Amino acid sequence: MKATYHGLKYNIKFILESRKDKETGEKITEHIPIIMAVTFNNERLFHSIGFRTNVSLWEEGELYAFQRKNTFNNDGVSASTINSAIRKQASAIDSIFARMEDYPTVKRLRELLRDELNQPERKSKKKKTLIDYFDRFIEDRKGVVSVWRIKQFTTCKNHLESYMEQKVVTLTFSNFTISTINDFDKYLRSDPEKKRSQNSISGIHTRVKTFFNHGVQNGWLKKNPYDDFHIEKEVYGDPIFLTKEELDLLYSKEINDKKLARVRDAFCLQCFIGARVSDFVNLKHQNIIDNTIQYIPTKTVDENPTICKIPLTNKALEIISRYDIPGGDLVPYISGQKYNVYLKQLFVLCELHRKVTVLNPVTRKHEIKKLSEIAHSHMARKTFVGILFKNTKNEVISSMSGHSQGSKAFRRYYGITQDDREDAIKNLE
């Protein structure tokens, strides 16, 4: 049944879970769980009503499908009891949306539904699910790897949970096979909410494989199912960064728009410091010791807590002197999404339209773009390394940038440059 409250549209259906017999492969038609499917805002919640029925007893009604009157399921439960549960669950969803002013997440809707039905969260007495073990894996890795890495593992676990919800299946070590991995891979590629790059998908698979390796090492399972799955190699294009001349132009540009002037100051200061955005926005005046910025990168704080020390240039000090912000922030910061939007506007204003070749992360094809089209916050860190790498020892740069020893991202700066090509071609003149 389709409904709308306060402009929030949703649709409620009651369906029978699709299952096949493991031995014959034929579709199961008896004693099947009844599922409530709620579709809203391109999301879908699947919730078991707690009863089962047979295909032969299932009928479509005016509002919802239901069990045929005066019948009983294989457990001896009457149709009236089952249909009452169906109406109660649908009414609970209606009540929830009647109180909402904006769409909830699937997770939040599940919590609200549980409260509405007064159903306490049940602790399963059955064997542990894949998610239970993933939680244990994350706990085991805390203090061993960085907080940033823990967040990545948690994100992977959330992907698996979303996959389970969409497929209405409970994953365990016993049913997670190479076939499941292939289906999970299709799910990651077909997510309508987010078109993921191959690098993102490969990264997710790599981290899930790490979880299974941990499980094998701890005796949770005998064999890693990912041993039979090929994870495509992550591929990155050459880092794109501003030249020294472009950075100077940006720094000295007269900008009347106060918003873009603040964005310019933040971006240039980040270029002079080279910190990741997540670290940069947390830098305070107290991080400045003897005109040197000092901080420990959050990405490696638990694995390799090294202090980055970056002497501040006169230009960096001049930018910092422009602001006196309560709380000690070096410059005004804004949200990452708005920051990237304003950066593109700033680059257009400063006529930074140099054409560069970039690798499309989704298609993996090279494309020609203007700097103003691809400007983003991480370009500042790339500019810091990109300007220094040709005339500075990499050990010196990494001591300031926080790149770990042997970093793949760091090595990408040491390819052949355009200056190298032009110097070589002079031999033909």
N, C-alpha and C positions, 0 to 999 in steps of 0.2 A: 504494500500500500504506500502510495506517495503522499507526503504531507509537507506543510510549510509552516514554520513558526518564526515570527520576527524576521522574515526574509531568509531563514535557514531552511534549505530544502533537504529532504532525506527520503529514503525509500526503505521499507521493511518487508522482507520476505522470509518465509519459513521453508526450508529445503531439507532434503535428506542427504546426509553425507555420502559422497561417492566413494565406494570401496570395491575392491576386487579380491577374489579369493586367491591367496598366495599360491596354492597348488594348481588350480585349474585356470586361473587368469580371468575367470568369468565374473561379471558384476554381481555383487551380493545384493539380494532383494529382500532379505528378512533381518529383523532385529537391528535396524540401522539407526544411528543417532539422529535426532531432529536438531537442526541448526537454525538459529535466527541470523540472517544476514542483513546488516544495516549499512546502506550505501549513502555517503554524504561527502560533499566537497572533494570528490575524486578519491575518497578513502573508503575502506570497507571493514566493518567489524563482524567477525564470526563468533557466535556465542551459543554453546550447547544449552538447550532448555532442560536437560537432565532426564529426558525420556527417549525411548526408542520405539520404532514401529516398523511395519512391513510396507513395501511398495504397493502391494495389493490393497492396503487399507488407507492409502494416502490419496486425498482428493483436493482439488482446487475449489476455494470458496469465493465469495464476493470480495472479501478483504484479504484473507490469508488462506493458504493451504492448511488442511487440518486432517485429523483422523476421522474416518467415516463413523457416523453416529451408531451407537449400540454395538460397538465392536470392542475387542480387547487385544492388546498387544501380546507378545510372547511371554511377557512377565506377568500377565494377568491384570495389567492396569487398564482401566476403562477409558473410552474415548472422551468422556466428559472431563475426567481428570487431566488428560493430556491437553485437550483443547482449552481448558481453563488456564493451564500453564502458558499456552501460546498467547492467550489474550492478556494475561498478566504481564508477560515479557514485553509485548507490544505497547501496552499502556505505560509501562515503566519508561520506555524510550520516548514516548510522546511527552511524558511529564518532564523528562530531562531537557528535551529540546525546547519545551515551553518556557523553561527558566534561563536558557542560554541566550547570550547576546552575540556570541561569535562561535564559529565551529570549534569543537574540541578536537584533540588528537585522538587516535584510536585508543591509545593507552588510557587517556583521561576518561573517555566515554566508558571504557570497560570498568574503571574504578567507580564512576557515577552509577552505572547499572548495578554493580554489586551492592552499593549502598542503598539504592532504590529498592532492590529486592530483599534487603536485609540478609544478604548472603555473606557470611564471613569468609575470608580467603581460606580455601581449603588446603590443608597440608597433605599432599599426596603420600600415601603409604606404598605406592608402587615404586618400581626401580627409578633411579635418578635419570633425568632427561639430559640431553646434550647441554642445555642451558645451565643446569645445576653444576655440571662439571666445568663449564666455561667460567662461571662465577668463581669456582674454586681455583681454576687456573689463574684468573686475574689476581686473586688474593695471593697466590704463590709468587707472582711476579712483582708485586708491590715491594718497593725497597730494593729490587734487583735491577729493574729498568726504570727509565724516566717516567714522570707523570704524563708527558706527551705521548709516550708509547702506550701507557695504560689506557689513555683516552682512545687511541687507535684500536686496541683490543676490545674495548667496551663498545665502540662503534660497530665492529665486526659482529659482536654478540647480538647487537640490536638488529643488524641485517638478518641474522639467522632467525631471530624472534619474529620479525616482520614476514619473512618467508614462511615460517610455520603458520602464522595467522592467515596468510593468503591461501595456503594450501590446506588449511584445517588439518594439520598433522603434527604429531608430537615426535620430535627427532630424538633418537637415542644412538648410542654407539653401534647397536646391532642393526639399525635400519638406515644408517647413514653410509651409503655405498657410492660407487663411482657413478651410478645412475642418478643418485641424489645430487651429487656435485654438479653433474651436467645440467640438471634441472635448476639448481641454485644459480648456476652461471647464466642460464637463460633469464631467470628472474632479475638478476642484477643488470642485464642488458636491456630489459623491456620495461623497467620501472618508469611509469608515465610521469612521475613527479620529478625525476632527475635523470638526465641523459649522462651516464657516466663514461669517462674515457677508458680506454683499454688499460692505461696505467693504474687508474683507480681500481678497476676490476682485478687486475693482477695483484695489486697490493692487498686487497681484501682476501683473495685466495691464499696469498703467501702467509698472512697472519693467521688465517684459520688453519692452514697446514701446520704452523708453529704450535698452535693449540693441540692438534692431534699428535704431533711429535712429543709434546710434553705428556700427553696421556699415555703414549706407548712407554715412555721412560718411567712413568709412575705405575705402570701395570693396569691402567684403566681399560686398555684394549690391547690386542696383540699386534695389529697391523694398521698402519696409517693408510686410509683409503685414498689419500692424495698421492700416494706413491704411483698410482695408475693414472693420474691426471696431469696433463701438460699445462703448466702455467706460462702464459706468454711473457716474454721478457719485457720489462718496462723500458720504454724508449723516450728519450728527451731530446729536444732540439738544442741548438747552441743558446747560451744565455744572452738575453738582449738587455743592454744597459746603455746609459747615456755616456757620451764622450765627455772629456774634461771641458771642452768648449761649450757643449750643450748645457752642462751643469752650471757653468759660469753664467751663461745667458739666462738661465732660469733664476739663479740667485740674484742677479743684478736687475732683472726686469721690473719696471715701474708698474705696479698693479693697483688699480683704484678700487677694485672689488675686494672688500675686507675679507669676505669668506674665502676667496681664492688666494688672497695674500697669506692668510693663516695656513691654508693647505700647502702653499709653496714653501713656507717656513718649515712646516713639519716634514715635508718630503726632503728638502735640502738638508735639514739637520740629520735626518735618518741616513742620507747619502754620506754625510761626513762621519757618521758613527758606525754604520754597517750592521746594526742590530736587526734581528727579526722583529716584525711588527709586534708580536706578542710580548717581546721583551722591551721594545722601544717605548710603548705606551705606559709602561710601568716605571720608567726611569724618572728619578727625582733629583732635585738639587743636591741631596745628600749623597748621590752617586758620584758627584764630582769631587775628586780629591787631587789637589795640586794641578788644576786645569786638565785632569784626565778622568774620563768616564770609566767607572769600574762597576762590573756586575757579573753575576753568574747566569749563563743562559738556562732558561727553564727546560729546554729540550733535553739537555744532557746533565741536569743538576744531580740526578740520582745515579747515572752511569759513570760520568766522568766530570765531577764538579770543578771545572777550571774557571778561574776569574779572567774575564776579558778586560783588557786595559787599552783604552783608545785615547791618545793625546788629542785634545780638542784644538782644531784650527782656529785662527782668528775669525773666520767667517762663522764657524759654529758658535763661538762665544758671543759674537755680535747678534746672532739670531736669538740665543738664549736671553740676552740682556734686554730684548724687546718686551719680555713678558714677566709679570709678577703675579703668578697664579696661586690662589689659596690651595694648600695641599702640597705645594712644591713641584707640580708638573713643569717640565721644561718648556713645553709649548702646548697650545690648545689641541686636544685630541677629539676626533669624532669617530662614529661607528665605521667599521671597515667597509661596509657596502657604500655608504655615502662618500667616504674618502676616495674610493676608486672612481666613482662617478665624477666627483669634483676634479680629480687628477686629470681625467680625459679633457674636461673643460679647460683646465689650466694649460695643458699641453697645446690645445688648439689656440688659446690666447697667445701663447709664446711662440706659435708657429713651429712647433717641433714635429715636423711631418716627414722626417727621414724615413725612407722605405727600408724595411727589413724583411728577412725571410724567417717565418715562424712555422713551427710544427703544430698542426691542428691536433689537439689531444684526443679527439673523438674519431676523426677519419684517418689520423696518422699520415696525412698528406701535407706537403709544404705549401704555404700560402704567403703571398706578398701583402704586407700590412704597413700602415703608417704608425710611427711611434705613438701619435695621438690616439690611435684606435686601440692600442694594447696597453696603455699606461695603467699601472696598478702599483699597489704599495710595495710589493716584493721587488719591484724594479730598483728601488733605492738600495737595498742590500746588494743586489747584483752590480749596481753602479759602483759601490764602494770597492768591491773585489775587482770588478772589471777594469777600473782606472789604475789600480795598484799592481795588478798581477804581472805586468810585463817587466817592471823594473824593481820589483820587491820580492824578496825570498818568500816562498809560500809559508814557511814556518812563522814568519813575522806577521803575514796577513792572517793566518788561522789563529794566532794568539790574540788578534783583535776581533775577528769575525766570529770566533767560536766554532768554526768548522772542526769536526773531529778528524783525527789522523786517518788518511786514506779515504776521505769522503769522496763519493762518486760525484756529488754536486760540485765540489771544489775542483776536481780534475777537469770538469767540462770547460773551465776558463782557459785551459792550457792547450787549446787546439791551435790550428793555423789561423792567423788573423789576416785581415785585409791588407795591413801594412806589410806583412810577410810576403803576401802575393805580389804586391806592387814592387817591393824590393827585388823579388826574384825576376819579375818580368823585365826589369831594367837591363838585365843581361842580354836581352834580345835587341836592344836599341843600338 
